[in-house]
């Protein structure tokens, strides 16, 4: 593994193969780098942070799912539907959980990033902060404050994103948490106020509640407001049943901190808490790149505009991951990075998001793919939709977890499945069946005629497909 380029900068002159520079070292960057070297390119990865690997492995997906799983186990100890097994309040050792979480993150970062980098001498790592000086030229400010020029045949921008902080009076002067601090806290707050109503807010609010915090969730509109309304409505009811104080259409007027506790002013009410988590979305890390020097255009929120080949508005410059105008999911970032690398090395690849799966790791979980009923109609597509309550899925009955649903959306003209929405335990494990049905343009009739194992949660997709033509409540169990 090389640490940096020569003092005179990196160029492709006199070298075999294409030279690609990548700004960032997260999922999109590494997917691109490893694919590019497979195709004979030399790659320079430029990373400004202390560690490589980006958000997902270090402060996002991986630690959050570990924490969520621990919280799930703690909840099951004290709450489960089997009267023959005695429940009891769990004993939580938060520092021990945090040590385990950190060890897992360190191991995964080593295996999936550091070791991969060491195994590819064609990939050079430069530690510093990059900005554009021209269409093919980057100036990198190194850690000793010196600068180095890096030139390349192609450039991929993969700088990720960071939490977006709302403009609320007093908030900036308080020691609020973002998701980073929330995942790394060794203490369990007595009372946690969470600002936000989307993925990160919901996942962490429920996890902290299950670990013992009293949680107040303040959502600007509804929960998961971009999804089918039935999802948010179902989640509100279930989270409140677990003891979370969920308040919709609620934005604080002001926030204060007296050195020990937060005060959140909402109308005439003051909510006091010992911790405040701000989880109101993310913003792309693009403002310090001097993109105008290369002719790279951004959207209003700073996200880099790309087409389905991951090309920006500047020839030879590509973007992938959360810094681009793409869905902010790590698997989308990795897929985009791979396709960008193919295109940067002379191939032809496109990113197709028509059946993209998305999962929210609450419990029950939320999983979606394709178009919702309202999104389809906004596009002028005539659709039929069916919602199957989970109480009609045999596995949910056997688990004594009947709350939730499976919903399918089909094009009316040919009955082809174009969307799915699931609110259920294991929804994330179920959704890929719907993704494949959408990708293969299966009709609800063909999907309902498939063999599904019994008893499984994914059988709910088959049963929902059958509701387009029959009353499944009148079928015998596992009837075809």
C-alpha positions as CSV (number, residue, x, y, z in Angstrom):
1,X,0.0,0.0,0.0
2,X,1.4,3.4,-1.0
3,X,0.7,6.3,1.3
4,X,1.0,9.2,-1.1
5,X,2.1,10.3,-4.6
6,X,5.5,11.8,-5.5
7,X,6.2,15.3,-4.4
8,X,5.7,16.4,-8.0
9,X,2.1,15.2,-8.0
10,X,0.4,12.2,-9.6
11,X,0.0,12.1,-13.4
12,X,-0.9,9.4,-15.9
13,X,1.9,10.5,-18.3
14,X,4.2,7.6,-19.1
15,X,2.2,5.2,-17.1
16,X,0.2,2.2,-18.3
17,X,-3.5,2.3,-17.9
18,X,-6.0,5.0,-16.8
19,X,-5.3,7.0,-13.7
20,X,-8.4,7.6,-11.6
21,X,-8.5,9.8,-8.5
22,X,-11.2,9.2,-6.0
23,X,-12.1,11.8,-3.3
24,X,-13.4,9.9,-0.3
25,X,-12.8,6.3,1.1
26,X,-16.3,5.0,1.9
27,X,-18.4,2.4,0.3
28,X,-18.8,4.1,-3.1
29,X,-15.1,5.0,-3.2
30,X,-13.9,1.5,-2.4
31,X,-16.3,-0.2,-4.7
32,X,-15.0,2.0,-7.5
33,X,-11.4,1.6,-6.6
34,X,-11.4,-2.2,-6.5
35,X,-13.4,-2.4,-9.7
36,X,-11.2,0.1,-11.5
37,X,-8.0,-1.8,-10.7
38,X,-9.6,-5.0,-12.0
39,X,-9.9,-3.2,-15.3
40,X,-6.3,-2.2,-15.3
41,X,-6.5,1.3,-13.8
42,X,-4.3,3.0,-11.3
43,X,-6.2,4.6,-8.5
44,X,-5.4,7.4,-6.0
45,X,-7.8,7.6,-3.0
46,X,-7.8,10.9,-1.1
47,X,-9.2,10.8,2.4
48,X,-9.5,13.8,4.7
49,X,-10.7,11.9,7.8
50,X,-8.8,10.0,10.6
51,X,-10.0,6.6,9.4
52,X,-11.0,5.1,6.1
53,X,-14.3,3.4,5.4
54,X,-16.8,6.3,5.4
55,X,-20.0,6.7,7.4
56,X,-21.5,3.2,7.1
57,X,-18.9,1.0,8.8
58,X,-17.6,3.6,11.2
59,X,-20.6,5.7,12.5
60,X,-23.6,4.6,10.5
61,X,-25.1,1.3,9.4
62,X,-22.8,-1.1,11.3
63,X,-22.8,0.4,14.8
64,X,-26.5,1.4,14.6
65,X,-27.6,-2.2,13.7
66,X,-25.5,-3.6,16.5
67,X,-27.1,-1.2,18.9
68,X,-30.6,-1.9,17.5
69,X,-30.1,-5.6,17.9
70,X,-28.9,-5.3,21.5
71,X,-31.9,-3.1,22.2
72,X,-34.2,-5.8,20.6
73,X,-32.7,-8.5,22.9
74,X,-33.2,-6.3,25.9
75,X,-36.8,-5.6,25.0
76,X,-37.5,-9.3,24.4
77,X,-36.3,-10.1,28.0
78,X,-38.9,-7.9,29.4
79,X,-41.6,-8.1,26.8
80,X,-42.6,-11.1,24.8
81,X,-45.9,-12.8,24.0
82,X,-45.4,-16.2,25.7
83,X,-46.9,-16.3,29.2
84,X,-45.1,-19.6,29.9
85,X,-41.7,-17.8,29.9
86,X,-41.2,-15.3,32.8
87,X,-40.3,-11.8,31.8
88,X,-38.1,-9.5,33.9
89,X,-36.5,-6.1,33.5
90,X,-33.2,-6.5,31.7
91,X,-29.9,-5.5,33.3
92,X,-28.2,-3.2,30.9
93,X,-24.4,-2.7,31.0
94,X,-24.1,0.1,28.4
95,X,-20.2,0.4,28.5
96,X,-19.9,-3.4,27.8
97,X,-22.3,-3.1,24.9
98,X,-20.3,-0.1,23.6
99,X,-17.0,-2.0,23.8
100,X,-18.5,-4.9,21.8
101,X,-19.9,-2.5,19.2
102,X,-16.5,-0.7,18.8
103,X,-14.6,-3.9,18.5
104,X,-17.0,-5.2,15.8
105,X,-16.6,-1.9,13.9
106,X,-12.8,-2.0,14.1
107,X,-12.7,-5.6,12.9
108,X,-15.0,-4.9,10.0
109,X,-13.2,-1.8,8.9
110,X,-9.9,-3.7,9.0
111,X,-11.3,-6.7,7.0
112,X,-13.3,-4.7,4.4
113,X,-11.2,-1.6,4.0
114,X,-7.7,-1.6,5.5
115,X,-6.8,-5.1,4.4
116,X,-8.3,-4.6,1.0
117,X,-6.2,-1.5,0.6
118,X,-3.1,-3.3,1.7
119,X,-3.7,-6.1,-0.8
120,X,-4.0,-3.7,-3.8
121,X,-0.7,-1.9,-4.5
122,X,-2.4,-0.3,-7.5
123,X,-4.4,1.8,-5.0
124,X,-2.5,4.8,-3.5
125,X,-3.9,6.4,-0.4
126,X,-3.3,10.2,0.1
127,X,-4.2,11.6,3.5
128,X,-5.5,15.1,3.0
129,X,-8.4,17.4,1.9
130,X,-9.0,17.8,-1.8
131,X,-10.4,20.6,-3.8
132,X,-10.6,21.2,-7.6
133,X,-8.1,23.5,-9.3
134,X,-9.3,22.5,-12.8
135,X,-11.2,19.8,-14.7
136,X,-8.5,17.2,-14.1
137,X,-6.5,18.7,-11.3
138,X,-6.9,18.4,-7.5
139,X,-5.0,20.3,-4.9
140,X,-4.7,18.3,-1.7
141,X,-4.0,19.9,1.6
142,X,-2.0,17.3,3.6
143,X,-2.0,16.9,7.3
144,X,1.2,18.9,7.8
145,X,-0.6,21.8,6.0
146,X,1.5,21.4,2.9
147,X,-0.2,20.9,-0.5
148,X,0.2,18.5,-3.3
149,X,-1.3,18.5,-6.8
150,X,-2.9,15.3,-8.1
151,X,-3.9,15.1,-11.7
152,X,-5.9,12.2,-13.2
153,X,-7.6,11.0,-16.4
154,X,-10.9,10.5,-14.5
155,X,-12.1,11.7,-11.1
156,X,-14.8,10.3,-8.9
157,X,-16.3,12.4,-6.1
158,X,-17.4,10.2,-3.2
159,X,-17.3,12.6,-0.2
160,X,-20.5,11.4,1.5
161,X,-22.7,13.5,3.7
162,X,-23.1,14.7,7.3
163,X,-26.1,15.5,9.6
164,X,-28.2,18.5,8.6
165,X,-28.9,20.8,11.6
166,X,-32.1,22.8,11.5
167,X,-32.2,26.5,12.2
168,X,-33.9,26.5,15.6
169,X,-33.2,29.3,18.0
170,X,-30.5,28.4,20.6
171,X,-29.8,24.9,19.2
172,X,-26.3,25.7,17.8
173,X,-25.2,26.8,21.3
174,X,-26.1,23.5,22.9
175,X,-24.2,20.1,23.1
176,X,-26.8,18.3,21.1
177,X,-26.2,14.8,19.8
178,X,-26.1,13.8,16.1
179,X,-26.4,10.1,15.3
180,X,-22.6,9.9,15.8
181,X,-22.7,10.9,19.5
182,X,-25.9,8.9,20.1
183,X,-24.2,5.7,18.9
184,X,-21.1,6.3,21.0
185,X,-22.6,7.4,24.3
186,X,-21.5,5.2,27.3
187,X,-24.5,6.4,29.4
188,X,-28.2,5.8,28.9
189,X,-30.1,9.1,29.1
190,X,-32.9,9.3,31.6
191,X,-34.9,11.4,29.2
192,X,-34.0,11.8,25.5
193,X,-35.7,14.2,23.1
194,X,-35.3,13.3,19.5
195,X,-35.9,15.8,16.7
196,X,-36.9,14.0,13.4
197,X,-39.4,11.7,11.9
198,X,-37.4,9.7,9.4
199,X,-35.1,6.7,9.4
200,X,-32.3,7.7,11.8
201,X,-34.6,9.4,14.2
202,X,-37.0,6.4,14.4
203,X,-34.3,3.7,14.6
204,X,-32.4,5.4,17.4
205,X,-35.4,6.7,19.3
206,X,-36.8,3.1,19.6
207,X,-33.4,1.6,20.4
208,X,-32.7,4.1,23.3
209,X,-36.2,3.6,24.6
210,X,-35.7,-0.2,24.7
211,X,-32.4,0.3,26.5
212,X,-34.2,2.2,29.2
213,X,-34.5,5.9,28.2
214,X,-37.7,7.8,28.4
215,X,-38.0,9.1,24.8
216,X,-39.9,12.1,23.4
217,X,-39.9,12.2,19.6
218,X,-40.8,15.5,17.8
219,X,-41.6,15.0,14.1
220,X,-42.0,18.0,11.8
221,X,-44.8,16.3,9.9
222,X,-45.7,12.6,10.0
223,X,-43.5,9.6,10.5
224,X,-41.7,8.6,7.2
225,X,-43.8,11.2,5.5
226,X,-42.5,10.2,2.0
227,X,-43.8,6.7,2.3
228,X,-47.3,5.2,2.1
229,X,-49.3,6.9,4.9
230,X,-50.3,3.5,6.4
231,X,-46.7,2.9,7.3
232,X,-46.4,6.1,9.4
233,X,-49.8,5.6,11.0
234,X,-48.9,2.0,12.0
235,X,-45.5,3.0,13.4
236,X,-47.0,5.8,15.5
237,X,-49.4,3.4,17.2
238,X,-46.8,0.8,17.8
239,X,-44.1,3.1,19.2
240,X,-46.6,4.8,21.5
241,X,-47.6,1.4,22.8
242,X,-43.9,0.8,23.7
243,X,-44.0,4.0,25.7
244,X,-42.5,6.6,23.4
245,X,-44.0,10.0,23.4
246,X,-44.5,10.6,19.7
247,X,-45.6,14.1,18.7
248,X,-46.5,14.8,15.1
249,X,-46.4,18.2,13.3
250,X,-44.3,19.5,16.1
251,X,-41.3,21.8,15.6
252,X,-39.5,23.4,18.6
253,X,-39.6,27.2,18.8
254,X,-36.4,27.4,20.8
255,X,-33.8,25.2,22.6
256,X,-31.7,25.9,25.6
257,X,-29.1,24.3,27.8
258,X,-28.3,25.3,31.4
259,X,-25.1,23.3,31.7
260,X,-26.9,20.1,32.8
261,X,-30.2,19.8,31.1
262,X,-31.8,20.8,27.8
263,X,-35.0,22.8,27.6
264,X,-37.1,22.4,24.4
265,X,-39.8,25.0,24.0
266,X,-42.8,23.9,21.9
267,X,-45.5,26.5,22.0
268,X,-46.5,27.1,25.6
269,X,-44.9,23.9,26.8
270,X,-41.3,23.4,27.9
271,X,-39.9,19.9,27.7
272,X,-36.8,19.2,29.9
273,X,-34.4,16.4,29.0
274,X,-30.8,15.4,29.8
275,X,-30.0,14.7,26.1
276,X,-31.1,15.9,22.7
277,X,-30.7,14.0,19.5
278,X,-31.0,15.9,16.2
279,X,-31.8,13.5,13.4
280,X,-33.4,15.7,10.8
281,X,-31.7,14.5,7.6
282,X,-28.3,14.8,6.0
283,X,-26.5,17.2,3.7
284,X,-23.9,16.4,1.0
285,X,-20.2,17.1,1.7
286,X,-19.6,19.2,-1.4
287,X,-19.2,22.9,-0.4
288,X,-15.4,22.8,0.2
289,X,-14.5,21.1,-3.1
290,X,-14.5,24.2,-5.3
291,X,-16.6,22.3,-7.8
292,X,-17.0,25.4,-10.0
293,X,-13.4,25.1,-11.0
294,X,-14.2,21.9,-12.8
295,X,-17.7,22.9,-14.0
296,X,-19.5,20.4,-11.8
297,X,-23.1,21.5,-11.1
298,X,-25.1,20.8,-7.9
299,X,-28.7,20.8,-6.9
300,X,-30.1,23.3,-4.4
301,X,-29.1,21.2,-1.4
302,X,-25.5,20.8,-2.6
303,X,-25.9,17.3,-4.0
304,X,-24.0,16.7,-7.2
305,X,-26.1,16.1,-10.3
306,X,-25.4,12.8,-12.0
307,X,-27.0,10.8,-14.8
308,X,-27.6,7.0,-14.7
309,X,-23.9,6.5,-15.8
310,X,-22.9,8.5,-12.7
311,X,-21.5,11.3,-14.9
312,X,-21.6,14.9,-13.6
313,X,-22.0,17.9,-15.8
314,X,-18.2,18.0,-16.3
315,X,-16.7,15.5,-18.8
316,X,-14.6,12.9,-17.1
317,X,-15.8,13.7,-13.6
318,X,-18.2,11.3,-11.8
319,X,-19.9,11.2,-8.5
320,X,-21.4,8.4,-6.3
321,X,-22.8,7.9,-2.8
322,X,-24.4,10.4,-0.5
323,X,-22.8,13.4,-2.1
324,X,-24.7,12.9,-5.3
325,X,-28.4,13.2,-6.1
326,X,-29.0,9.6,-5.3
327,X,-30.9,7.7,-2.6
328,X,-28.8,7.7,0.5
329,X,-28.3,4.0,1.1
330,X,-24.9,2.2,1.3
331,X,-25.8,-0.4,-1.3
332,X,-26.8,2.3,-3.7
333,X,-23.5,4.0,-3.1
334,X,-21.5,0.8,-3.7
335,X,-23.5,-0.1,-6.8
336,X,-23.0,3.5,-8.1
337,X,-19.3,3.3,-7.4
338,X,-18.9,0.0,-9.3
339,X,-20.8,1.3,-12.3
340,X,-18.9,4.6,-12.3
341,X,-15.6,2.6,-12.3
342,X,-16.8,0.6,-15.3
343,X,-17.7,3.7,-17.2
344,X,-14.4,5.5,-16.2
345,X,-12.4,2.6,-17.6
346,X,-14.2,2.5,-21.0
347,X,-17.1,0.2,-20.2
348,X,-20.8,0.9,-20.3
349,X,-22.9,0.5,-17.1
350,X,-26.1,2.2,-15.8
351,X,-27.6,2.5,-12.4
352,X,-31.2,1.2,-12.4
353,X,-33.2,2.3,-9.3
354,X,-36.7,1.3,-10.5
355,X,-37.0,-1.5,-7.9
356,X,-34.6,-0.2,-5.3
357,X,-35.3,-1.8,-1.8
358,X,-35.3,0.4,1.3
359,X,-35.4,-0.8,4.9
360,X,-36.0,1.0,8.2
361,X,-34.8,-1.1,11.1
362,X,-37.5,-0.3,13.6
363,X,-39.6,-3.0,15.0
364,X,-41.7,-3.8,13.3
365,X,-39.4,-3.0,10.4
366,X,-40.4,-1.0,7.3
367,X,-39.4,-2.2,3.8
368,X,-40.4,-0.7,0.4
369,X,-39.5,-1.3,-3.2
370,X,-40.7,0.3,-6.4
371,X,-43.6,2.8,-6.4
372,X,-46.1,3.5,-3.8
373,X,-49.8,3.8,-4.8
374,X,-49.7,7.6,-4.6
375,X,-46.3,7.9,-6.4
376,X,-47.6,5.8,-9.2
377,X,-50.7,7.9,-9.6
378,X,-48.6,11.1,-9.6
379,X,-46.8,9.6,-12.6
380,X,-50.1,9.1,-14.3
381,X,-50.1,5.3,-13.9
382,X,-53.5,3.7,-13.2
383,X,-53.0,1.1,-10.4
384,X,-54.7,-1.3,-8.2
385,X,-53.4,-2.0,-4.7
386,X,-54.1,-4.5,-2.0
387,X,-53.2,-4.4,1.7
388,X,-53.0,-7.7,3.6
389,X,-53.1,-7.3,7.4
390,X,-50.4,-9.3,9.0
391,X,-53.0,-11.1,11.1
392,X,-53.8,-13.1,8.0
393,X,-50.2,-14.4,7.6
394,X,-49.9,-17.8,9.4
395,X,-46.3,-17.2,10.6
396,X,-47.3,-13.9,12.2
397,X,-50.1,-15.7,14.0
398,X,-47.7,-18.4,15.2
399,X,-45.3,-15.7,16.4
400,X,-48.1,-13.9,18.2
401,X,-47.0,-10.7,16.3
402,X,-50.1,-9.9,14.1
403,X,-49.5,-6.2,13.8
404,X,-48.5,-4.7,10.5
405,X,-49.3,-5.4,6.8
406,X,-48.0,-6.3,3.3
407,X,-49.1,-4.1,0.5
408,X,-48.6,-4.6,-3.3
409,X,-49.2,-2.1,-6.1
410,X,-50.0,-3.4,-9.6
411,X,-50.4,-1.6,-12.9
412,X,-54.1,-1.9,-13.7
413,X,-53.6,-2.5,-17.5
414,X,-51.6,-5.7,-17.1
415,X,-51.5,-6.5,-13.4
416,X,-47.7,-6.3,-13.3
417,X,-46.3,-5.6,-9.8
418,X,-44.7,-2.2,-9.7
419,X,-44.4,-1.6,-5.9
420,X,-44.4,-3.1,-2.4
421,X,-44.7,-1.7,1.1
422,X,-44.3,-3.9,4.2
423,X,-44.6,-3.1,7.9
424,X,-43.7,-6.3,9.7
425,X,-41.1,-8.1,11.7
426,X,-38.4,-9.2,9.3
427,X,-39.7,-6.9,6.6
428,X,-36.1,-6.3,5.4
429,X,-35.7,-10.0,4.8
430,X,-39.0,-10.2,2.9
431,X,-38.6,-7.3,0.5
432,X,-36.2,-8.8,-1.9
433,X,-38.9,-11.2,-3.1
434,X,-40.9,-8.1,-4.1
435,X,-37.8,-6.5,-5.7
436,X,-37.3,-9.6,-7.9
437,X,-41.0,-9.6,-8.9
438,X,-40.8,-5.9,-9.9
439,X,-37.5,-6.4,-11.8
440,X,-38.9,-9.4,-13.7
441,X,-42.3,-7.7,-14.4
442,X,-44.3,-10.5,-12.7
443,X,-48.0,-10.1,-12.6
444,X,-49.8,-10.5,-9.3
445,X,-51.2,-13.7,-10.7
446,X,-47.8,-15.2,-11.4
447,X,-46.5,-14.0,-8.0
448,X,-49.5,-15.5,-6.2
449,X,-48.9,-18.8,-8.0
450,X,-45.3,-19.3,-6.8
451,X,-44.3,-21.8,-4.2
452,X,-43.5,-20.1,-0.9
453,X,-42.3,-22.1,2.2
454,X,-44.7,-22.4,5.1
455,X,-44.5,-21.1,7.8
456,X,-42.5,-18.0,6.8
457,X,-43.1,-14.3,6.9
458,X,-42.3,-13.9,3.2
459,X,-45.4,-16.0,2.4
460,X,-47.3,-12.8,3.2
461,X,-46.2,-11.5,-0.2
462,X,-47.8,-14.5,-2.0
463,X,-51.0,-14.1,0.0
464,X,-51.1,-10.4,-0.7
465,X,-50.8,-11.1,-4.4
466,X,-53.6,-13.6,-4.2
467,X,-55.9,-10.9,-2.7
468,X,-56.1,-9.3,-6.1
469,X,-58.4,-12.2,-7.2
470,X,-59.6,-14.0,-4.1
471,X,-60.5,-13.7,-0.4
472,X,-57.5,-15.3,1.2
473,X,-59.3,-15.4,4.6
474,X,-61.4,-18.2,3.2
475,X,-58.4,-20.3,2.1
476,X,-57.1,-23.2,4.1
477,X,-53.6,-22.8,5.5
478,X,-50.9,-23.0,2.8
479,X,-53.5,-23.4,0.1
480,X,-52.2,-22.8,-3.5
